[in-house]
């Protein structure tokens, strides 16, 4: 029961993350991707994925939870639709990799596992996002990377640097609460 409640809380956090966005062409820089990654790192693949799925369903039914306060199933057909689906993949990928993490591990190893899990989570967002972005806008791969990857890689690396210590600190607390 507590894991489900925690998933719902993270879904609400991801929903609220749309308020922090910076428009950069058709894809804005958002906090939501970092929150989706964090959900997977903290809650694991099942409940982290559930929190992202709740967010996606809320947006699909029309609640204004996507960037810019948009909502509706049509957003998935637009240029950012693949990135939204990638959020779900990110939570699952990060959660699966975090199964290697143990709280008793020394600091450098623990940070390394979290950093790798977070990096692969962010990259999974790009895989889904760039494939769909290229398809919807009918771009070449060069233009796809220049518009859908290059402007976002530095902000996402900064988010990753923030996500690692947050995960290191909150994971034991959330585990105690949910078990």
Secondary structure as GFF3:
##gff-version 3
##sequence-region A 1 179
A	DSSP	alpha_helix	2	16	.	.	.	ID=ss1
A	DSSP	three_ten_helix	17	19	.	.	.	ID=ss2
A	DSSP	beta_strand	21	22	.	.	.	ID=ss3
A	DSSP	beta_strand	29	30	.	.	.	ID=ss4
A	DSSP	alpha_helix	32	60	.	.	.	ID=ss5
A	DSSP	three_ten_helix	67	69	.	.	.	ID=ss6
A	DSSP	alpha_helix	74	77	.	.	.	ID=ss7
A	DSSP	alpha_helix	81	97	.	.	.	ID=ss8
A	DSSP	three_ten_helix	98	100	.	.	.	ID=ss9
A	DSSP	alpha_helix	107	137	.	.	.	ID=ss10
A	DSSP	alpha_helix	141	148	.	.	.	ID=ss11
A	DSSP	alpha_helix	150	178	.	.	.	ID=ss12
###
